[in-house]
Amino acid sequence: MSINLLGGPEPTLLPADVAVNQEIAAGTNAYQIATKFPAAPLAWALAANLAWQEKEVLKSYAFARVGYHRSLDLLRKSGWKGHGLVPWSHEPNCGFLMCLNALGRAAKSIGETDEVERIYQFIQDSSPSHELDLSWFSAAPLR
């Protein structure tokens, strides 16, 4: 058992999703992966990123929102109590953090200012040492 010197809850470590990773390795389309594995945050993050690349901002937002909510379900099942670290360094957590990132990026694009701030802070609080591109947060002002 590890001792948490910061006094907060232990980091939440989501379970691996081997089937999704196999589909990714096989080159399966992100939309097909999300259809086949609707409970998998990584599948929704990939779909959100594909929609973003296709310049489908609202689709990207919707996919990221679904992934975010699926992530919350999975986090709670894994013992998360609404706060605490969800480290990027644990590969299965990356889908959740990628969903947050995609949601923040799309929220910024549609002018949802409060959501952008909330998501940015959620990412920083969950995994301060992530490898996400948060340039959407500091990009040109919304208005």
TIPA-936502 format. One record per residue: residue in one letter; x, y, z of N, C-alpha, C, CB in turn. Coordinates in Angstrom, 1 decimal, m for minus. Glycine has a CB too. Layout:
residues N
SITE residuo   n.px   n.py   n.pz  ca.px  ca.py  ca.pz   c.px   c.py   c.pz  cb.px  cb.py  cb.pz
SITE       A      X      Y      Z      X      Y      Z      X      Y      Z      X      Y      Z
...
***
This chain:
residues 143
SITE residuo   n.px   n.py   n.pz  ca.px  ca.py  ca.pz   c.px   c.py   c.pz  cb.px  cb.py  cb.pz
SITE       M    0.8   m1.2    0.0    0.0    0.0    0.0    0.9    1.2    0.0   m1.0    0.0    1.2
SITE       S    0.5    2.2   m0.9    1.3    3.4   m0.9    0.7    4.5    0.0    1.4    4.0   m2.4
SITE       I    1.6    5.4    0.4    1.1    6.5    1.3    1.0    7.7    0.5    2.1    6.7    2.5
SITE       N   m0.1    8.4    0.6   m0.4    9.6   m0.2    0.0   10.8    0.7   m1.9    9.7   m0.6
SITE       L    1.2   11.4    0.4    1.7   12.5    1.3    0.9   13.8    1.0    3.1   12.7    1.0
SITE       L    0.1   13.9    0.0   m0.6   15.1   m0.3   m1.9   15.2    0.4   m0.8   15.2   m1.8
SITE       G   m2.3   14.1    1.0   m3.6   14.1    1.8   m4.8   13.9    1.0   m3.7   15.3    2.6
SITE       G   m4.8   13.8   m0.3   m5.9   13.6   m1.1   m6.2   12.1   m1.4   m5.8   14.3   m2.4
SITE       P   m7.1   11.8   m2.2   m7.4   10.4   m2.5   m6.3    9.9   m3.4   m8.7   10.3   m3.2
SITE       E   m6.1    8.5   m3.4   m5.2    7.9   m4.3   m5.6    8.2   m5.7   m5.1    6.4   m4.0
SITE       P   m4.6    8.2   m6.6   m4.9    8.5   m8.0   m5.9    7.4   m8.6   m3.6    8.5   m8.9
SITE       T   m6.7    7.7   m9.4   m7.7    6.8  m10.0   m7.0    6.2  m11.3   m9.0    7.5  m10.4
SITE       L   m7.0    4.9  m11.4   m6.4    4.2  m12.5   m7.5    3.4  m13.2   m5.2    3.3  m12.0
SITE       L   m7.9    3.8  m14.4   m8.9    3.1  m15.1   m8.4    1.8  m15.6   m9.4    4.0  m16.2
SITE       P   m9.3    0.8  m15.8   m8.9   m0.5  m16.4   m8.5   m0.4  m17.9  m10.0   m1.5  m16.2
SITE       A   m7.6   m1.2  m18.3   m7.2   m1.3  m19.7   m8.4   m1.7  m20.6   m6.0   m2.2  m19.9
SITE       D   m8.5   m1.2  m21.8   m9.5   m1.6  m22.7   m8.8   m2.3  m23.9  m10.4   m0.4  m23.2
SITE       V   m8.5   m3.6  m23.7   m7.7   m4.3  m24.7   m8.4   m4.4  m26.0   m7.5   m5.8  m24.2
SITE       A   m9.7   m4.6  m26.0  m10.5   m4.7  m27.3  m10.4   m3.4  m28.1  m11.9   m5.1  m27.0
SITE       V  m10.5   m2.3  m27.5  m10.4   m1.0  m28.2   m9.0   m0.9  m28.8  m10.7    0.2  m27.3
SITE       N   m8.0   m1.2  m28.0   m6.6   m1.1  m28.5   m6.3   m2.0  m29.6   m5.6   m1.4  m27.3
SITE       Q   m6.9   m3.2  m29.6   m6.8   m4.1  m30.8   m7.4   m3.5  m32.0   m7.4   m5.4  m30.4
SITE       E   m8.6   m2.9  m31.9   m9.2   m2.2  m33.0   m8.4   m1.1  m33.6  m10.6   m1.7  m32.7
SITE       I   m7.8   m0.3  m32.7   m6.9    0.8  m33.1   m5.7    0.2  m33.9   m6.4    1.6  m31.9
SITE       A   m5.1   m0.8  m33.3   m3.9   m1.4  m34.0   m4.3   m2.0  m35.4   m3.4   m2.6  m33.1
SITE       A   m5.6   m2.5  m35.5   m6.0   m3.1  m36.8   m6.4   m2.0  m37.8   m7.2   m4.0  m36.5
SITE       G   m6.4   m0.7  m37.4   m6.7    0.4  m38.3   m8.2    0.6  m38.5   m6.1    0.1  m39.6
SITE       T   m9.0    0.2  m37.6  m10.4    0.4  m37.7  m10.8    1.8  m37.5  m11.1   m0.5  m36.6
SITE       N  m11.7    2.3  m38.3  m12.2    3.7  m38.3  m12.7    4.0  m36.9  m13.3    3.9  m39.4
SITE       A  m12.4    5.2  m36.4  m12.8    5.7  m35.1  m14.3    5.6  m34.9  m12.3    7.1  m34.9
SITE       Y  m15.1    6.0  m35.9  m16.5    5.9  m35.7  m17.0    4.5  m35.5  m17.2    6.5  m37.0
SITE       Q  m16.4    3.6  m36.2  m16.7    2.1  m36.1  m16.4    1.6  m34.7  m16.1    1.3  m37.2
SITE       I  m15.2    2.1  m34.2  m14.8    1.7  m32.8  m15.8    2.2  m31.8  m13.4    2.2  m32.5
SITE       A  m16.2    3.4  m31.9  m17.2    4.0  m31.0  m18.5    3.3  m31.0  m17.4    5.5  m31.2
SITE       T  m18.9    2.9  m32.2  m20.2    2.1  m32.4  m20.1    0.8  m31.8  m20.5    2.0  m33.9
SITE       K  m18.9    0.1  m31.9  m18.7   m1.2  m31.4  m18.5   m1.2  m29.9  m17.5   m1.9  m32.1
SITE       F  m17.9   m0.2  m29.3  m17.5   m0.1  m27.9  m18.0    1.2  m27.3  m16.0   m0.2  m27.7
SITE       P  m19.3    1.4  m27.2  m19.9    2.7  m26.7  m19.6    3.1  m25.3  m21.3    2.7  m26.9
SITE       A  m19.1    2.1  m24.5  m18.8    2.5  m23.1  m17.3    2.9  m23.0  m19.0    1.3  m22.2
SITE       A  m16.5    2.9  m24.0  m15.1    3.1  m24.0  m14.8    4.6  m24.2  m14.4    2.2  m25.0
SITE       P  m14.3    5.3  m23.2  m13.9    6.7  m23.5  m12.9    6.9  m24.6  m13.3    7.3  m22.2
SITE       L  m11.9    6.1  m24.7  m11.0    6.2  m25.8  m11.6    6.2  m27.2   m9.9    5.2  m25.7
SITE       A  m12.6    5.3  m27.3  m13.3    5.2  m28.6  m14.0    6.6  m28.9  m14.4    4.1  m28.6
SITE       W  m14.6    7.2  m28.0  m15.3    8.5  m28.2  m14.3    9.6  m28.4  m16.2    8.8  m27.0
SITE       A  m13.1    9.5  m27.7  m12.1   10.5  m27.9  m11.6   10.5  m29.4  m10.9   10.3  m26.9
SITE       L  m11.4    9.3  m29.9  m10.9    9.1  m31.2  m12.0    9.6  m32.2  m10.6    7.6  m31.5
SITE       A  m13.2    9.3  m32.0  m14.3    9.8  m32.8  m14.4   11.3  m32.8  m15.7    9.2  m32.4
SITE       A  m14.2   11.9  m31.6  m14.3   13.4  m31.5  m13.1   14.0  m32.3  m14.2   13.8  m30.0
SITE       N  m11.9   13.4  m32.2  m10.8   13.9  m32.9  m10.9   13.7  m34.4   m9.5   13.2  m32.5
SITE       L  m11.5   12.6  m34.9  m11.7   12.4  m36.3  m12.7   13.5  m36.8  m12.3   11.0  m36.6
SITE       A  m13.8   13.7  m36.1  m14.8   14.7  m36.5  m14.2   16.1  m36.6  m16.0   14.7  m35.5
SITE       W  m13.3   16.4  m35.6  m12.6   17.7  m35.6  m11.7   17.8  m36.8  m11.7   17.8  m34.3
SITE       Q  m11.0   16.8  m37.2  m10.2   16.8  m38.4  m11.0   17.0  m39.7   m9.4   15.5  m38.5
SITE       E  m12.2   16.5  m39.6  m13.2   16.6  m40.7  m13.9   18.0  m40.7  m14.2   15.5  m40.7
SITE       K  m13.5   18.8  m39.8  m14.1   20.1  m39.6  m15.6   20.1  m39.2  m14.0   21.0  m40.9
SITE       E  m16.0   19.0  m38.5  m17.3   18.8  m38.0  m17.4   19.1  m36.5  m17.8   17.3  m38.3
SITE       V  m17.4   20.4  m36.2  m17.2   20.9  m34.9  m18.3   20.4  m33.9  m17.2   22.4  m34.8
SITE       L  m19.6   20.4  m34.4  m20.7   20.0  m33.5  m20.6   18.5  m33.3  m22.0   20.4  m34.1
SITE       K  m20.2   17.7  m34.3  m20.1   16.3  m34.1  m18.9   16.0  m33.1  m19.8   15.6  m35.5
SITE       S  m17.9   16.7  m33.3  m16.7   16.6  m32.4  m17.2   16.9  m30.9  m15.6   17.5  m32.8
SITE       Y  m17.9   17.9  m30.8  m18.4   18.3  m29.4  m19.3   17.2  m28.9  m19.2   19.7  m29.5
SITE       A  m20.2   16.7  m29.7  m21.1   15.7  m29.2  m20.4   14.4  m28.9  m22.2   15.4  m30.3
SITE       F  m19.5   14.0  m29.7  m18.7   12.8  m29.4  m17.9   12.9  m28.1  m17.8   12.4  m30.6
SITE       A  m17.3   14.1  m28.0  m16.5   14.3  m26.8  m17.4   14.4  m25.5  m15.7   15.7  m26.9
SITE       R  m18.5   14.9  m25.6  m19.5   15.0  m24.5  m19.9   13.6  m24.1  m20.7   15.9  m24.9
SITE       V  m20.2   12.7  m25.1  m20.6   11.4  m24.7  m19.4   10.7  m24.1  m21.0   10.6  m26.0
SITE       G  m18.2   10.9  m24.6  m17.0   10.2  m24.0  m16.7   10.7  m22.6  m15.8   10.5  m24.9
SITE       Y  m17.0   12.0  m22.4  m16.8   12.6  m21.0  m17.8   11.9  m20.0  m17.1   14.1  m21.1
SITE       H  m19.0   11.8  m20.4  m20.0   11.1  m19.5  m19.7    9.6  m19.3  m21.4   11.3  m20.1
SITE       R  m19.3    9.0  m20.4  m18.9    7.6  m20.2  m17.7    7.5  m19.3  m18.6    6.9  m21.6
SITE       S  m16.8    8.5  m19.4  m15.6    8.5  m18.6  m16.0    8.7  m17.1  m14.7    9.7  m19.0
SITE       L  m16.9    9.6  m16.8  m17.4    9.7  m15.4  m17.9    8.5  m14.9  m18.4   10.9  m15.4
SITE       D  m18.7    7.7  m15.7  m19.2    6.4  m15.2  m18.1    5.5  m14.8  m20.1    5.8  m16.3
SITE       L  m17.1    5.4  m15.7  m16.0    4.5  m15.5  m15.1    4.9  m14.3  m15.2    4.4  m16.8
SITE       L  m14.9    6.2  m14.2  m14.1    6.7  m13.1  m14.8    6.4  m11.7  m14.0    8.3  m13.2
SITE       R  m16.1    6.6  m11.7  m16.9    6.3  m10.4  m16.8    4.8  m10.1  m18.3    6.7  m10.6
SITE       K  m16.9    3.9  m11.1  m16.8    2.5  m10.9  m15.4    2.1  m10.4  m17.1    1.7  m12.2
SITE       S  m14.4    3.0  m10.7  m13.0    2.7  m10.3  m12.7    3.4   m9.0  m12.1    3.2  m11.4
SITE       G  m13.7    3.9   m8.3  m13.4    4.5   m7.0  m13.3    6.0   m6.9  m12.3    3.9   m6.4
SITE       W  m13.3    6.7   m8.0  m13.2    8.2   m8.0  m14.4    8.8   m7.3  m13.1    8.7   m9.5
SITE       K  m14.1    9.8   m6.5  m15.2   10.5   m5.7  m15.4   11.9   m6.2  m14.8   10.5   m4.3
SITE       G  m15.1   12.2   m7.4  m15.3   13.5   m8.0  m14.1   14.5   m7.9  m16.5   14.1   m7.2
SITE       H  m13.0   14.0   m7.4  m11.8   14.8   m7.3  m10.6   13.9   m7.2  m11.9   15.9   m6.2
SITE       G   m9.5   14.4   m7.4   m8.2   13.6   m7.3   m7.6   13.4   m8.7   m8.5   12.3   m6.6
SITE       L   m6.4   12.9   m8.6   m5.6   12.6   m9.8   m6.2   11.5  m10.7   m4.2   12.4   m9.5
SITE       V   m6.1   11.7  m12.0   m6.4   10.7  m13.0   m5.2   10.8  m13.9   m7.8   10.9  m13.7
SITE       P   m4.1   10.2  m13.5   m2.8   10.5  m14.2   m2.7   10.0  m15.7   m1.7    9.9  m13.5
SITE       W   m2.2   10.9  m16.5   m2.0   10.6  m17.9   m1.0    9.5  m18.1   m1.4   11.8  m18.7
SITE       S   m0.1    9.4  m17.2    1.0    8.3  m17.2    0.4    6.9  m17.2    2.0    8.5  m16.1
SITE       H   m0.8    6.8  m16.7   m1.5    5.4  m16.7   m2.3    5.4  m18.0   m2.5    5.2  m15.4
SITE       E   m1.8    4.7  m19.0   m2.4    4.7  m20.4   m3.9    4.6  m20.5   m1.8    3.6  m21.2
SITE       P   m4.5    3.7  m19.7   m6.0    3.6  m19.8   m6.7    4.9  m19.4   m6.5    2.5  m18.9
SITE       N   m6.1    5.8  m18.7   m6.7    7.1  m18.3   m6.7    8.1  m19.5   m6.0    7.7  m17.1
SITE       C   m5.9    7.9  m20.5   m5.7    8.8  m21.6   m7.0    9.1  m22.4   m4.6    8.3  m22.6
SITE       G   m7.9    8.1  m22.5   m9.1    8.3  m23.2  m10.0    9.3  m22.5   m9.9    7.0  m23.3
SITE       F  m10.1    9.3  m21.2  m10.8   10.3  m20.4  m10.2   11.7  m20.7  m10.8    9.9  m19.0
SITE       L   m8.9   11.8  m20.5   m8.3   13.1  m20.7   m8.4   13.6  m22.1   m6.8   13.0  m20.2
SITE       M   m8.3   12.7  m23.1   m8.5   13.1  m24.5   m9.9   13.6  m24.7   m8.1   11.9  m25.4
SITE       C  m10.9   13.0  m24.1  m12.3   13.4  m24.2  m12.4   14.8  m23.7  m13.2   12.5  m23.5
SITE       L  m11.8   15.1  m22.5  m11.9   16.4  m21.9  m11.2   17.4  m22.9  m11.1   16.5  m20.6
SITE       N  m10.1   17.1  m23.4   m9.4   18.0  m24.3  m10.2   18.3  m25.6   m8.0   17.3  m24.7
SITE       A  m10.8   17.3  m26.1  m11.6   17.4  m27.3  m12.9   18.3  m27.0  m12.1   16.1  m27.9
SITE       L  m13.4   18.0  m25.8  m14.6   18.8  m25.4  m14.2   20.3  m25.2  m15.2   18.2  m24.1
SITE       G  m13.1   20.5  m24.6  m12.7   21.9  m24.4  m12.4   22.6  m25.7  m11.4   22.0  m23.5
SITE       R  m11.8   22.0  m26.6  m11.4   22.5  m27.9  m12.7   22.9  m28.7  m10.6   21.5  m28.7
SITE       A  m13.7   22.0  m28.7  m14.9   22.2  m29.4  m15.8   23.3  m28.7  m15.8   20.9  m29.5
SITE       A  m15.8   23.3  m27.4  m16.5   24.3  m26.6  m16.0   25.7  m26.9  m16.4   24.0  m25.1
SITE       K  m14.6   25.8  m27.0  m14.0   27.0  m27.4  m14.5   27.5  m28.7  m12.5   26.9  m27.3
SITE       S  m14.6   26.5  m29.7  m14.9   26.8  m31.0  m16.4   27.3  m31.2  m14.8   25.6  m31.9
SITE       I  m17.3   26.9  m30.3  m18.7   27.3  m30.3  m19.0   28.4  m29.3  m19.6   26.2  m30.1
SITE       G  m17.9   28.9  m28.6  m18.1   30.1  m27.8  m18.7   29.8  m26.4  m19.0   31.0  m28.4
SITE       E  m18.5   28.6  m25.9  m19.0   28.2  m24.6  m17.9   28.5  m23.5  m19.4   26.7  m24.6
SITE       T  m17.8   29.8  m23.2  m16.7   30.3  m22.4  m16.6   29.6  m21.0  m16.9   31.7  m22.1
SITE       D  m17.7   29.5  m20.3  m17.7   28.9  m19.0  m17.2   27.4  m19.0  m19.0   28.9  m18.3
SITE       E  m17.6   26.7  m20.0  m17.2   25.3  m20.2  m15.7   25.2  m20.5  m18.0   24.7  m21.3
SITE       V  m15.2   26.1  m21.3  m13.8   26.1  m21.6  m13.0   26.2  m20.3  m13.5   27.3  m22.6
SITE       E  m13.3   27.2  m19.5  m12.6   27.4  m18.2  m12.7   26.2  m17.3  m13.1   28.6  m17.5
SITE       R  m13.9   25.6  m17.2  m14.1   24.5  m16.4  m13.3   23.3  m16.8  m15.6   24.1  m16.3
SITE       I  m13.3   23.0  m18.1  m12.6   21.9  m18.7  m11.1   22.0  m18.6  m13.0   21.7  m20.2
SITE       Y  m10.6   23.2  m18.9   m9.2   23.4  m18.7   m8.7   23.1  m17.3   m8.8   24.9  m19.1
SITE       Q   m9.5   23.6  m16.3   m9.1   23.4  m14.9   m9.2   21.9  m14.5  m10.0   24.3  m14.0
SITE       F  m10.2   21.3  m15.1  m10.5   19.8  m14.8   m9.2   19.0  m15.3  m11.8   19.3  m15.5
SITE       I   m8.8   19.4  m16.5   m7.6   18.7  m17.0   m6.4   18.9  m16.1   m7.3   19.1  m18.4
SITE       Q   m6.2   20.2  m15.7   m5.0   20.5  m14.9   m5.1   19.8  m13.5   m4.9   22.0  m14.7
SITE       D   m6.3   19.8  m13.0   m6.4   19.1  m11.6   m6.3   17.6  m11.7   m7.8   19.5  m11.1
SITE       S   m6.8   17.0  m12.8   m6.7   15.6  m13.0   m5.4   15.0  m13.3   m7.7   15.2  m14.1
SITE       S   m4.6   15.7  m14.1   m3.3   15.2  m14.6   m2.4   16.4  m14.9   m3.5   14.3  m15.8
SITE       P   m1.8   17.0  m13.9   m0.9   18.1  m14.2    0.2   17.8  m15.2   m0.3   18.6  m12.9
SITE       S    0.6   16.6  m15.2    1.7   16.2  m16.2    1.2   15.4  m17.3    2.8   15.4  m15.4
SITE       H    0.2   16.0  m18.1   m0.3   15.3  m19.2    0.5   15.7  m20.5   m1.8   15.7  m19.4
SITE       E    0.2   15.1  m21.6    0.8   15.4  m22.8   m0.2   15.9  m23.9    1.5   14.2  m23.4
SITE       L   m1.2   16.6  m23.4   m2.2   17.1  m24.3   m1.8   18.5  m24.9   m3.6   17.2  m23.6
SITE       D   m2.3   18.8  m26.0   m2.1   20.1  m26.7   m3.3   21.0  m26.2   m2.0   20.0  m28.2
SITE       L   m3.0   21.9  m25.3   m4.0   22.8  m24.8   m4.0   24.1  m25.4   m3.9   22.9  m23.3
SITE       S   m3.4   24.2  m26.6   m3.3   25.5  m27.3   m4.7   26.1  m27.5   m2.6   25.4  m28.6
SITE       W   m5.7   25.3  m27.6   m7.1   25.8  m27.7   m7.5   26.8  m26.6   m8.1   24.7  m27.8
SITE       F   m6.9   26.5  m25.4   m7.2   27.4  m24.3   m6.7   28.8  m24.4   m6.8   26.7  m23.0
SITE       S   m5.4   28.9  m24.8   m4.8   30.2  m24.9   m4.9   30.8  m26.3   m3.3   30.0  m24.5
SITE       A   m5.6   30.2  m27.2   m5.7   30.7  m28.5   m6.5   32.0  m28.5   m6.4   29.7  m29.4
SITE       A   m6.8   32.6  m29.6   m7.5   33.8  m29.8   m8.8   33.9  m28.9   m7.9   34.1  m31.2
SITE       P   m9.1   35.1  m28.4  m10.3   35.2  m27.5  m11.5   34.7  m28.2  m10.4   36.7  m27.0
SITE       L  m12.5   34.3  m27.4  m13.8   33.9  m28.0  m14.5   34.9  m28.7  m14.7   33.3  m26.9
SITE       R  m14.4   36.2  m28.2  m15.2   37.2  m28.9  m14.3   38.3  m29.4  m16.2   37.8  m27.9
***
